[in-house]
Amino acid sequence: HPIQENRCGDVAELVSDSLTNSWVLLRSRIRAWIRVKSALMNIVGPGITLEDYESGRAKPIDLFEGQIKKWILDIAQSLAREHERQDDAGIAVLLLSSAVLEPLGGVLPLEKGRKSSEAKFCNGFVRVFGSIPGAKNVWQVAERVCELLRHGLFHEAFIKAGIVLTHQGVPIREENGILYLDASRFVERIGVAFDEVCTEIRQAEPADPVRRAFDAYCNQRETEQAKKLESIVVAGAEYPPVLSTSTLAPINPKK
């Protein structure tokens, strides 16, 4: 098939580049190949194209804030408003909102532990919920929420025993070892904290701890995803013919 032959030729050329050129050049060629072959993959954030990002018209914080706020938190908060009238929305609200805590903790200086997925989740949780009624140690509560809520929702599609969903005046509280969550207030508090963190990052100087942590997070995400993409392209894997968005971490724009 002519299209398949053309793609095979492109992949062969990329393999040749990988043997003769530097990693930076290969990564640039991969991204150029994707832009040509699948123009609809060009959207990397709400209203942000790859060209916007690489030209510097959109900054890393614009991408981070837009992806999470518009594509996740706004949807979760919309569901939360429905949750006030329909209890069945609570699980979906928590599924979306809890997904934000790990990247939020990832862009902040780590307060405790090693830089694992769970530690970043707890780091984000502690930033959002600085104090919890009935709890003596918020980090320990964060570890329980990571296990009972996050792991439960993402691995079993439901919360684990030890968490109760309810309507109450606070997002989360602890009583007799049980954690009580109000899904609507939970996502609302995450949204407020997320806005605060994004504002801090925008206002921070390059040497400030929060800015350094954010830059390190973006660089790591870009490097990891670029390496995965390289292995896919070099292996000759084909992309789906139609994609409306790209999950690629764009290359940092020119300063």
Salt bridges, closest charged atoms under 4 A:
ASP10 OD2 - LYS37 NZ 3.01
GLU13 OE2 - ARG29 NH2 2.80
ASP17 OD2 - ARG29 NH1 2.42
GLU51 OE2 - ARG35 NE 3.98
ASP52 OD1 - ARG57 NH2 2.84
GLU54 OE1 - ARG35 NH1 3.26
ASP62 OD1 - ARG202 NH2 2.92
GLU65 OE1 - ARG202 NH2 2.52
ASP74 OD2 - LYS70 NZ 3.87
GLU82 OE2 - ARG85 NH2 2.71
ASP87 OD1 - HIS167 NE2 2.99
GLU102 OE1 - ARG150 NH2 2.50
GLU118 OE2 - HIS151 NE2 3.82
GLU147 OE2 - LYS160 NZ 2.54
GLU174 OE2 - ARG144 NH1 3.15
GLU175 OE1 - ARG173 NH1 2.51
ASP195 OD1 - LYS69 NZ 3.18
GLU200 OE2 - ARG127 NH2 2.61
ASP215 OD2 - ARG211 NE 3.27
GLU222 OE2 - ARG27 NH1 2.98
GLU238 OE1 - ARG7 NH1 3.64
